[in-house]
Amino acid sequence: MNKTYVLISYDISDDNTRTKLAKRLKDYGRRAQFSVFEAEITATEMTKLKQQMAKVELGERDSIRLYTICKNCTGNVIIWGQGEIAEDPDIVII
């Protein structure tokens, strides 16, 4: 199954909206920082994620950003301090 690596960041002032968004994003990947999630998702999941993000009611100064990162480019990510690149393990059912 072909997956895409995505980085989702957000800056949302309303506590309720921010909390709801974080809960939704946990369904796709893991939290890398307080307002940043990383995930490897399928094309179907990407479509669903975009639809959900489009429904979030943003304030005048709020934003959500979704960055698609090629698989080869994830090897160029540099992390200072604690953390690691999110990777979904390959699952093989025999």
Helices and strands as residue ranges (DSSP letters): E 4-11, H 15-25, E 30-33, E 36-41, H 43-55, E 63-69, G 71-76
